[in-house]
Amino acid sequence: MGGLEYLLTVMVTLFVIMDPPGIVPIYLALTGTMDRRERNRAALQATLLSLGVISLFALLGQQIINYLHIDLEALQGAGGLLLLLVSLQLLTGKADEPSDAATSNIALVPLGTPLLAGPGAIVAVILFVQQAPSSMDYMWIAIAIVVIHLAIYLVMRFSGFLVKVLRRGGIEVLTRIAGVLLAAIAVQLIADAVMGYVLLFESSAGAIAWGSL
């Protein structure tokens, strides 16, 4: 696989997993009552946090997981539970009045992580680093990570005009829809984590049964 082909593979994979267009309704739901400056700051903070988390796991992901004895399924389950809590806040209206003090919190959790830098993106980056055919491919992975995060920032940065179109009533409807979407994502993450452990248990049980023969 050539360098540009590997770059394209990493970029497409991260784009599908992180889904920049799909983050727009959730971003607007969480920041819709903020002014333009606060929304832009939240977009920048979320993007930088995601970039930092993804870069950290690209460099030290496998070592961190091994040192803490964390299964990838545990990351998925934890991310799902966190998103489920946020989705309940959106559905019950508790996230409709974010204060200035909460701007950073919203940008960091759940926007920066686990929505952007979530279990799927983290696992994908770790696997790409492990499977890189040569040291030069590490550079392509780094470029792909930066390009995807630039796209994410631009999508959130210039989605603010939708707030003017939707106005207060539209934002409230969008918030409820985003809550449902977040709840679905959370349940899927938790289900994937449970299924991962089930498959791991079945694999272990099969190995023990085979060894006893």
DRENBASE-144756 format. One record per residue (C-alpha): residue number from 1; residue in three letters; y negated, x, z. Coordinates in steps of 0.1 Angstrom, whole numbers. Layout:
residues N
NUM/Ala/Y/X/Z
...
***
This chain:
residues 213
1/Met/0/0/0
2/Gly/-34/14/-11
3/Gly/-63/18/12
4/Leu/-84/-10/-2
5/Glu/-53/-33/-3
6/Tyr/-47/-25/34
7/Leu/-83/-32/42
8/Leu/-81/-66/24
9/Thr/-49/-75/42
10/Val/-64/-68/76
11/Met/-97/-86/67
12/Val/-79/-117/54
13/Thr/-56/-118/84
14/Leu/-84/-115/109
15/Phe/-105/-140/90
16/Val/-77/-166/91
17/Ile/-70/-160/128
18/Met/-106/-158/140
19/Asp/-118/-185/115
20/Pro/-156/-180/114
21/Pro/-163/-214/98
22/Gly/-141/-232/124
23/Ile/-162/-218/152
24/Val/-193/-235/141
25/Pro/-187/-270/156
26/Ile/-177/-255/189
27/Tyr/-206/-231/189
28/Leu/-231/-259/182
29/Ala/-215/-281/208
30/Leu/-219/-254/235
31/Thr/-254/-243/224
32/Gly/-268/-275/209
33/Thr/-292/-282/237
34/Met/-305/-246/238
35/Asp/-336/-235/220
36/Arg/-334/-213/189
37/Arg/-339/-181/208
38/Glu/-311/-189/233
39/Arg/-287/-199/205
40/Asn/-294/-167/186
41/Arg/-289/-146/218
42/Ala/-256/-164/225
43/Ala/-244/-157/190
44/Leu/-252/-120/193
45/Gln/-236/-117/228
46/Ala/-205/-135/217
47/Thr/-201/-114/186
48/Leu/-207/-81/205
49/Leu/-182/-91/232
50/Ser/-156/-100/207
51/Leu/-162/-68/188
52/Gly/-158/-48/220
53/Val/-126/-65/231
54/Ile/-110/-63/197
55/Ser/-120/-26/194
56/Leu/-106/-19/229
57/Phe/-73/-34/221
58/Ala/-72/-17/188
59/Leu/-75/17/205
60/Leu/-56/11/238
61/Gly/-40/-23/234
62/Gln/-4/-13/237
63/Gln/-11/11/265
64/Ile/-30/-16/285
65/Ile/-2/-42/280
66/Asn/25/-17/290
67/Tyr/6/-4/320
68/Leu/-1/-39/334
69/His/34/-51/324
70/Ile/19/-81/306
71/Asp/38/-100/279
72/Leu/19/-111/248
73/Glu/31/-147/257
74/Ala/12/-144/290
75/Leu/-20/-136/271
76/Gln/-15/-167/250
77/Gly/-8/-189/280
78/Ala/-39/-176/299
79/Gly/-61/-181/269
80/Gly/-47/-216/264
81/Leu/-54/-226/300
82/Leu/-90/-212/298
83/Leu/-97/-232/266
84/Leu/-82/-263/282
85/Leu/-107/-261/310
86/Val/-136/-257/286
87/Ser/-124/-286/265
88/Leu/-123/-309/295
89/Gln/-159/-300/303
90/Leu/-169/-308/267
91/Leu/-150/-341/267
92/Thr/-164/-352/301
93/Gly/-200/-342/293
94/Lys/-203/-315/319
95/Ala/-213/-290/292
96/Asp/-241/-311/278
97/Glu/-268/-295/300
98/Pro/-264/-257/299
99/Ser/-291/-239/318
100/Asp/-308/-207/308
101/Ala/-287/-189/335
102/Ala/-255/-202/318
103/Thr/-264/-189/284
104/Ser/-246/-156/289
105/Asn/-216/-173/304
106/Ile/-212/-196/274
107/Ala/-216/-167/250
108/Leu/-190/-146/269
109/Val/-166/-174/278
110/Pro/-154/-192/258
111/Leu/-172/-180/227
112/Gly/-167/-143/229
113/Thr/-133/-146/244
114/Pro/-108/-163/240
115/Leu/-122/-182/210
116/Leu/-131/-151/189
117/Ala/-113/-123/206
118/Gly/-83/-144/214
119/Pro/-46/-137/218
120/Gly/-39/-141/181
121/Ala/-66/-116/170
122/Ile/-56/-91/197
123/Val/-19/-92/188
124/Ala/-27/-89/151
125/Val/-49/-58/157
126/Ile/-23/-41/179
127/Leu/3/-47/152
128/Phe/-19/-34/124
129/Val/-26/-2/144
130/Gln/11/3/151
131/Gln/21/-3/115
132/Ala/-7/18/99
133/Pro/10/39/72
134/Ser/-14/68/77
135/Ser/-43/80/99
136/Met/-67/71/71
137/Asp/-57/34/75
138/Tyr/-72/34/110
139/Met/-106/37/93
140/Trp/-98/6/71
141/Ile/-88/-13/102
142/Ala/-121/-4/119
143/Ile/-141/-14/88
144/Ala/-123/-47/86
145/Ile/-130/-54/123
146/Val/-167/-47/118
147/Val/-170/-67/86
148/Ile/-153/-98/101
149/His/-176/-97/131
150/Leu/-206/-94/109
151/Ala/-195/-125/91
152/Ile/-189/-143/124
153/Tyr/-224/-135/136
154/Leu/-240/-146/103
155/Val/-221/-179/104
156/Met/-233/-187/139
157/Arg/-268/-172/134
158/Phe/-275/-195/104
159/Ser/-258/-226/116
160/Gly/-287/-235/138
161/Phe/-303/-256/111
162/Leu/-275/-281/116
163/Val/-290/-288/151
164/Lys/-321/-301/134
165/Val/-301/-324/111
166/Leu/-277/-337/138
167/Arg/-303/-341/166
168/Arg/-294/-351/201
169/Gly/-270/-380/192
170/Gly/-252/-360/166
171/Ile/-248/-330/190
172/Glu/-232/-353/216
173/Val/-207/-366/190
174/Leu/-200/-331/179
175/Thr/-195/-320/215
176/Arg/-167/-346/220
177/Ile/-151/-336/186
178/Ala/-152/-300/196
179/Gly/-136/-308/229
180/Val/-107/-325/212
181/Leu/-103/-295/188
182/Leu/-105/-270/217
183/Ala/-79/-291/236
184/Ala/-56/-289/206
185/Ile/-60/-252/202
186/Ala/-54/-247/240
187/Val/-22/-268/239
188/Gln/-10/-249/208
189/Leu/-15/-216/226
190/Ile/3/-228/257
191/Ala/32/-242/235
192/Asp/34/-209/216
193/Ala/36/-190/249
194/Val/64/-213/262
195/Met/83/-210/230
196/Gly/79/-172/230
197/Tyr/94/-171/265
198/Val/122/-194/255
199/Leu/131/-173/225
200/Leu/129/-142/247
201/Phe/153/-158/273
202/Glu/177/-169/246
203/Ser/177/-133/231
204/Ser/183/-118/265
205/Ala/211/-143/273
206/Gly/227/-136/239
207/Ala/226/-99/245
208/Ile/242/-103/279
209/Ala/269/-125/265
210/Trp/276/-101/237
211/Gly/278/-72/261
212/Ser/303/-90/283
213/Leu/327/-95/254
***
